[in-house]
Amino acid sequence: MPQRITAPTALLVLGAVVGATATGCGATAAARPGTAPPTTTTTAATATASAAAAGGGRAGGGGWTLSAPGSAAGLARFQPPAAESAKLTQSLDRTAQELGLTGSTVEAVYADPAQGGYLVFAGLNGSGYTPSVLGRMAQVPATRQDGTGDRITQDWQPTSAGDHGGQAGCQETMVQSGSLAVLSSACLWLTATTFGLVTYYPDTGSDDFLTNTPAGVVAPLMRQVRDAVERPAGP
């Protein structure tokens, strides 16, 4: 059964896993439930993408494209406040910068009451991406201190990208705060035209939170979400 803990540690874990980049820097707060619609923006990343490589998962020669459907992985879409959507966009931008990706941002949050949180999808539509650059995520520091006494250990695990091809992997983050240790993951995929990230946000309006989400839990959900949000871009 997933481990459930109190709000402060749940937010700490979330910040560590969603804000993780190829150099291990950056963090963000968890989304709090609300009613404002999510936003779609353009990433401010300045690095340019490399030329497309073989194995990019191109569909019918036209590549793939991302959207934000009303449901994914059997879960209904949830509408977080605009301010919290902006934090998610900022985290995506930092990761995109480290991977050298630019494009149009697509984001969606799906409520998962059974898990006590929200399944989050964030991605980019673009072109000329090189799937192999996802390997940069494996270069994060194995263990670091966050400056407040908490110990953060990160591990990159390649995983199946699913039927759409490309490359995929999961960033597992273990946060040790005193005698408590909790695990969370963000799973990513990259093709020549799409980049996607799937992770969990805890429900900060609840008394307890789902935080123990290893790669073995999130990776299958990532593939289900990908099947829902990614479609052939056409000829």
ABEGO torsion letter per residue (X at the ends): XBBBBBAAAAAAAAAAAAABBAAGBEBBBBBBBBABBBBBBBBABABBBBBBBBGAGBBGGAEBBBBBBABBGGBBBBBBBAAAAAAAAAAAAAAAAAAGBBEBBBBBBBBBAAAGBBBBBBBBBBBGBBAAAAAAAAABBABBBAGAGBBBBBBBBBBBAEAAEEBBBBBBBBBBBEABBBBBBBBBBBBAABBBBBBBBBBAABABBBABBBAAAAAAAAAAAAAAABBBAEX
